[in-house]
Amino acid sequence: MTSSRARRLWAGVCAMVPFAALLLAASLWPAPGRVPTHWSADLPDGFSTGSGVFAVALSVAGFCAIAAAFVAVLAAFIPALWSRWIVALLTGVGATAAATYGASSWGTQVSGSPEKVHVVWALAPFVVGVLWAGLAYLLHRPEPVDRQAVLDAVPERSRVVPVADGAVAPWGTQLRSGVLAGTAIFVAVVLTFTTVVSWISSAMMGVGIALVSVALFLFVLAWSRVEVRVDAGGLAIRSAVLPIGLLRVAPEDVLGVETADLDPMKWGGIGLRWLPDRSAYIVRGGPGLVVHRASGRRLGIEITEGQEVADAGARALLRSAGRTIQQSGRR
């Protein structure tokens, strides 16, 4: 068995452990008659039967275990990056479900009664879920990419070649995506409504959804208008709306650069897109940069200022990467 398959196997085991742990717990300890399920402050104000919470947790953990096994069976057809994230997500959800039952029942036993279980017991399962998902993500890491094999797939005229030392003339352009700007507004409206509804039913849930909502809104807003720059440090994309960097491609990570007409139908659509072997930022379709990265993925960036500006950006990035090769002596 290859090391990659062995790691995927262990990641799948992580996804199945929560389900197995619940089955073991059911055979060793009886479910409490009553456990807390809702907190509006430090102490709970909502309760349910222990067997009912156990049944829900077992169903969720069981579904996640089966789904992770299904992903493992389809590993040959699912991109490695997608498989890694899906297994990690399923592992985290299953672990959170199992830990929720464990925390509610154990907290009831330690506290003496369900009415005395502190809200910390309700937060602990999420920490367990994140940590367990992180473990599965680390175990599911893919095999190292063969740099030479990726380079061989790059068109010869677009490959990075060593260049003599010299300054790289900075190049830059700004892009605005009306689709992402509209999406940011839509996300803000929908998630604000969702947050208010959740807050009414549960303050703690409302806080959690509010944090996720703000993060998602800021992420989409940040990408709605960006600045693309190329210098000696490679290619960088920064938000022109928020003072944050969004993406950096180091010069040693660039194996080739070309200009091409970016057809949205071939790159996943308009806006910010991720596909198994490539990602793109497309405003409406047209000339842009295609960066061949050492990971084997391609990055497409539409340049709305036209073909000449795109050509200048490609030359600048090729020179930046070529200087790095010249200095390091690596092809």
C-alpha positions as CSV (number, residue, x, y, z in Angstrom):
1,M,0.0,0.0,0.0
2,T,1.4,3.4,-1.0
3,S,2.0,6.1,1.7
4,S,-0.7,8.2,0.1
5,R,-3.3,5.4,0.2
6,A,-2.3,4.7,3.8
7,R,-2.8,8.3,4.8
8,R,-6.2,8.4,3.1
9,L,-7.1,5.2,5.0
10,W,-6.1,6.7,8.4
11,A,-8.1,9.9,7.5
12,G,-11.1,7.7,6.8
13,V,-10.6,5.9,10.1
14,C,-10.8,9.3,11.8
15,A,-14.2,9.9,10.3
16,M,-15.4,6.6,11.6
17,V,-14.1,6.9,15.1
18,P,-16.9,9.2,16.4
19,F,-19.6,6.7,15.3
20,A,-17.6,3.8,16.9
21,A,-17.2,5.8,20.1
22,L,-20.9,6.4,20.4
23,L,-21.6,2.7,19.9
24,L,-19.0,1.9,22.6
25,A,-20.5,4.5,24.9
26,A,-24.0,3.0,24.5
27,S,-22.8,-0.4,25.4
28,L,-20.9,0.7,28.5
29,W,-22.9,3.6,30.0
30,P,-26.7,4.1,29.9
31,A,-27.9,7.4,28.5
32,P,-29.0,9.9,31.1
33,G,-32.7,10.4,31.5
34,R,-32.5,14.2,30.9
35,V,-29.7,16.4,29.4
36,P,-29.4,20.1,28.5
37,T,-29.7,21.1,24.9
38,H,-30.1,24.9,25.0
39,W,-28.4,27.7,26.8
40,S,-29.4,31.4,26.9
41,A,-26.8,32.3,29.6
42,D,-24.3,30.4,31.7
43,L,-26.9,27.8,32.6
44,P,-29.3,25.8,30.4
45,D,-32.9,26.6,29.7
46,G,-33.8,23.8,27.3
47,F,-33.6,20.1,27.9
48,S,-34.2,16.8,26.1
49,T,-34.0,13.1,26.8
50,G,-30.5,11.5,26.8
51,S,-31.7,8.8,24.5
52,G,-33.1,11.3,22.0
53,V,-29.8,13.3,21.9
54,F,-27.9,10.0,21.5
55,A,-30.1,9.0,18.6
56,V,-29.5,12.2,16.7
57,A,-25.7,12.2,17.4
58,L,-25.5,8.5,16.3
59,S,-27.4,9.3,13.1
60,V,-25.2,12.3,12.2
61,A,-22.0,10.4,13.1
62,G,-23.1,7.4,11.2
63,F,-24.0,9.4,8.1
64,C,-20.6,11.1,8.2
65,A,-18.8,7.7,8.5
66,I,-20.7,6.3,5.6
67,A,-20.1,9.4,3.4
68,A,-16.4,9.4,4.2
69,A,-16.2,5.7,3.2
70,F,-18.0,6.6,0.0
71,V,-15.5,9.4,-0.8
72,A,-12.7,6.9,-0.2
73,V,-14.2,4.5,-2.7
74,L,-14.4,7.3,-5.3
75,A,-10.9,8.6,-4.5
76,A,-9.8,7.7,-8.0
77,F,-12.4,10.0,-9.5
78,I,-12.5,12.9,-7.0
79,P,-9.7,15.5,-7.1
80,A,-7.3,15.0,-4.2
81,L,-7.9,18.6,-2.8
82,W,-11.6,18.1,-2.8
83,S,-11.4,14.7,-1.2
84,R,-9.2,16.1,1.5
85,W,-11.6,18.9,2.4
86,I,-14.7,16.7,2.2
87,V,-13.2,14.0,4.5
88,A,-12.0,16.7,6.9
89,L,-15.5,18.3,6.9
90,L,-17.3,15.0,7.5
91,T,-14.8,14.1,10.2
92,G,-15.4,17.4,12.0
93,V,-19.2,17.2,11.8
94,G,-19.2,13.6,13.0
95,A,-16.9,14.4,15.9
96,T,-18.9,17.5,16.9
97,A,-22.1,15.3,17.0
98,A,-20.5,12.6,19.1
99,A,-18.9,15.2,21.4
100,T,-22.2,17.0,21.8
101,Y,-23.8,13.9,23.3
102,G,-20.7,13.1,25.3
103,A,-20.5,16.6,26.7
104,S,-24.2,16.8,27.6
105,S,-24.2,13.4,29.4
106,W,-20.8,13.8,31.1
107,G,-21.6,17.4,32.1
108,T,-24.9,16.2,33.6
109,Q,-23.0,13.5,35.6
110,V,-20.3,15.9,36.8
111,S,-22.6,18.7,37.7
112,G,-25.1,16.5,39.5
113,S,-28.1,17.6,37.5
114,P,-28.8,18.9,34.0
115,E,-29.9,22.3,35.3
116,K,-26.4,23.0,36.6
117,V,-24.4,22.2,33.4
118,H,-22.4,25.3,32.5
119,V,-22.4,26.6,29.0
120,V,-18.7,25.7,28.6
121,W,-19.9,22.1,28.1
122,A,-21.9,23.2,25.1
123,L,-18.9,24.9,23.5
124,A,-16.4,22.1,24.0
125,P,-17.9,19.9,21.2
126,F,-17.0,22.5,18.6
127,V,-13.4,22.6,19.8
128,V,-13.3,18.8,19.6
129,G,-14.8,18.9,16.1
130,V,-12.3,21.4,14.8
131,L,-9.3,19.5,16.2
132,W,-10.5,16.2,14.9
133,A,-11.1,17.6,11.5
134,G,-7.6,19.2,11.5
135,L,-6.2,15.7,12.3
136,A,-8.0,14.2,9.3
137,Y,-6.9,17.0,7.1
138,L,-3.2,16.5,8.0
139,L,-3.4,12.8,7.6
140,H,-5.0,13.1,4.1
141,R,-2.2,15.2,2.7
142,P,-1.5,14.3,-1.0
143,E,1.8,13.0,-2.4
144,P,4.4,15.6,-3.3
145,V,4.0,16.9,-6.9
146,D,6.6,16.0,-9.5
147,R,7.8,19.4,-10.5
148,Q,9.4,18.2,-13.7
149,A,6.2,16.4,-14.8
150,V,4.3,19.6,-14.3
151,L,6.9,21.6,-16.2
152,D,6.7,19.1,-19.1
153,A,2.9,19.9,-19.4
154,V,3.6,23.6,-19.8
155,P,3.7,24.9,-23.4
156,E,7.4,25.3,-24.3
157,R,7.0,28.9,-25.4
158,S,5.4,29.8,-22.0
159,R,7.9,28.2,-19.7
160,V,10.0,30.1,-17.2
161,V,13.7,30.2,-18.3
162,P,16.7,31.6,-16.3
163,V,17.4,35.3,-16.9
164,A,20.3,37.5,-15.9
165,D,20.0,39.4,-12.8
166,G,18.3,42.8,-13.1
167,A,15.4,44.8,-11.8
168,V,11.9,43.6,-12.4
169,A,9.8,46.5,-13.6
170,P,6.7,46.4,-11.4
171,W,3.4,45.8,-13.2
172,G,-0.1,46.2,-11.9
173,T,-3.8,46.5,-12.7
174,Q,-7.1,46.7,-11.0
175,L,-10.1,44.6,-11.5
176,R,-13.7,45.0,-10.4
177,S,-16.3,42.2,-10.4
178,G,-19.9,43.4,-10.5
179,V,-21.0,39.8,-9.9
180,L,-19.1,39.5,-6.6
181,A,-20.2,43.0,-5.5
182,G,-23.8,41.9,-6.0
183,T,-23.1,38.6,-4.3
184,A,-21.7,40.5,-1.3
185,I,-25.0,42.5,-1.0
186,F,-27.1,39.4,-1.4
187,V,-25.0,37.5,1.2
188,A,-25.3,40.5,3.6
189,V,-29.1,40.6,3.3
190,V,-29.8,36.9,3.5
191,L,-27.4,36.2,6.4
192,T,-28.6,39.2,8.4
193,F,-32.1,37.8,8.2
194,T,-30.8,34.3,9.2
195,T,-28.8,35.8,12.1
196,V,-31.8,37.6,13.5
197,V,-34.0,34.5,13.3
198,S,-31.3,32.4,14.9
199,W,-30.8,35.0,17.7
200,I,-34.4,34.9,18.6
201,S,-34.3,31.1,19.1
202,S,-30.9,30.9,20.6
203,A,-28.5,33.8,21.6
204,M,-25.5,31.4,21.4
205,M,-26.5,30.2,17.9
206,G,-27.1,33.7,16.8
207,V,-23.6,34.8,17.8
208,G,-22.1,31.8,16.0
209,I,-24.0,32.5,12.8
210,A,-23.3,36.2,13.1
211,L,-19.6,35.5,13.1
212,V,-19.8,33.2,10.1
213,S,-22.0,35.7,8.3
214,V,-19.6,38.6,8.8
215,A,-16.6,36.5,7.7
216,L,-18.4,35.3,4.6
217,F,-19.6,38.8,3.7
218,L,-16.1,40.3,4.1
219,F,-14.6,37.5,2.1
220,V,-16.9,38.2,-0.9
221,L,-16.6,42.0,-0.5
222,A,-12.8,41.8,-0.5
223,W,-12.8,40.0,-3.8
224,S,-15.3,42.4,-5.5
225,R,-12.5,44.8,-6.4
226,V,-8.8,43.7,-6.4
227,E,-5.4,45.0,-7.3
228,V,-3.1,42.6,-9.2
229,R,0.7,43.3,-9.0
230,V,3.8,41.7,-10.2
231,D,7.3,42.5,-8.8
232,A,10.4,40.7,-7.7
233,G,8.3,38.9,-5.1
234,G,6.1,37.3,-7.7
235,L,2.4,37.8,-8.2
236,A,0.2,39.3,-5.5
237,I,-3.6,40.0,-5.4
238,R,-4.7,42.4,-2.8
239,S,-8.2,43.7,-2.0
240,A,-8.9,47.3,-3.2
241,V,-11.8,47.4,-0.7
242,L,-10.3,46.0,2.5
243,P,-6.6,46.4,3.5
244,I,-5.8,42.7,3.2
245,G,-3.8,40.4,0.9
246,L,-5.8,37.7,-0.9
247,L,-3.4,35.6,-2.8
248,R,0.4,35.5,-3.4
249,V,2.2,33.3,-6.0
250,A,5.9,33.2,-5.1
251,P,8.3,33.4,-8.2
252,E,9.6,29.9,-7.4
253,D,6.1,28.6,-7.6
254,V,5.7,29.8,-11.2
255,L,6.7,27.3,-14.0
256,G,5.1,29.1,-16.9
257,V,3.0,32.1,-17.8
258,E,1.0,32.7,-20.9
259,T,-1.8,35.0,-22.1
260,A,-5.0,33.5,-23.4
261,D,-8.6,34.4,-24.0
262,L,-10.4,33.3,-20.8
263,D,-13.7,31.8,-21.7
264,P,-16.0,31.7,-18.6
265,M,-17.6,28.5,-19.8
266,K,-14.2,26.7,-19.6
267,W,-13.1,28.2,-16.3
268,G,-16.3,27.6,-14.3
269,G,-18.1,30.9,-14.9
270,I,-17.8,34.6,-14.0
271,G,-16.4,35.7,-10.7
272,L,-14.1,33.8,-8.4
273,R,-13.9,30.1,-9.4
274,W,-12.3,27.0,-8.1
275,L,-12.1,23.8,-10.2
276,P,-10.1,20.6,-9.6
277,D,-7.1,21.6,-11.7
278,R,-7.4,25.4,-11.9
279,S,-8.8,28.5,-10.3
280,A,-9.7,31.9,-11.9
281,Y,-10.9,35.4,-11.4
282,I,-13.0,36.4,-14.4
283,V,-14.9,39.6,-14.8
284,R,-16.8,39.0,-18.0
285,G,-14.4,36.9,-20.2
286,G,-11.5,38.1,-22.4
287,P,-7.7,38.3,-22.4
288,G,-5.9,37.4,-19.3
289,L,-2.9,35.7,-17.6
290,V,-2.7,32.0,-17.1
291,V,-0.1,31.1,-14.5
292,H,1.2,27.5,-14.4
293,R,2.1,26.7,-10.8
294,A,4.4,24.1,-9.4
295,S,1.5,22.4,-7.7
296,G,0.1,21.5,-11.1
297,R,-2.8,23.9,-10.9
298,R,-3.4,26.8,-13.2
299,L,-4.4,30.3,-12.2
300,G,-6.4,32.4,-14.6
301,I,-6.8,36.2,-14.1
302,E,-8.7,38.3,-16.6
303,I,-7.1,41.6,-17.5
304,T,-9.8,44.0,-18.4
305,E,-7.4,46.6,-19.8
306,G,-6.7,44.5,-22.8
307,Q,-4.2,42.1,-24.5
308,E,-1.2,44.5,-24.4
309,V,-1.5,45.0,-20.7
310,A,-1.9,41.2,-20.2
311,D,1.2,40.6,-22.3
312,A,3.2,43.1,-20.2
313,G,2.1,41.3,-17.0
314,A,3.1,37.9,-18.4
315,R,6.6,39.3,-19.3
316,A,7.0,40.8,-15.9
317,L,6.1,37.5,-14.1
318,L,8.3,35.4,-16.4
319,R,11.2,37.7,-15.6
320,S,10.5,37.6,-11.9
321,A,10.4,33.8,-11.9
322,G,13.4,33.6,-14.3
323,R,15.5,35.7,-11.9
324,T,14.7,33.4,-9.1
325,I,15.7,30.3,-11.1
326,Q,18.9,32.0,-12.1
327,Q,19.8,32.8,-8.5
328,S,18.9,29.4,-7.1
329,G,20.2,27.4,-10.0
330,R,17.1,25.3,-10.1
331,R,15.1,24.5,-13.2
